[in-house]
Amino acid sequence: MNWKSRNSRFVGIQFKTLMTVLPIIILTGVNDFTALARQAAVAVREIGLQLNGMVTAIKEVAQIPQEIAGSMESIVAMTEEQDASMGDIRHAATMLAKMAEDLESNIKFFKL
């Protein structure tokens, strides 16, 4: 047996071994890829859920200034009403004071 026939026989054995092992290697690679793809899909779903939670939280936080603004508008309206009432009370007090002065002046005419 010369080196060419020995070499060709060796190559034939390697080829057969390769053809036996290659599908296993490919299948293992596909299985690994599939497992990684599933893990990635789960991670993406989890990230999506977390993002939805964050968006909900941000929307709730964004409503706080609007609620505060609404409360401030109510407070301003109540303050304006109270100011108007105080103006009415001041006016009434002034009128009562004037009436008291007039009454005091009129009573002086009836002194005995």
GIWOJO-V607630 format. One record per helix or strand. SS is the DSSP state (alpha for helix, beta for strand). FROM is the first residue (numbers start at 1). LEN is the number of residues. If there is no record, write none. Layout:
SS FROM LEN
SS FROM LEN
This chain:
alpha 3 106
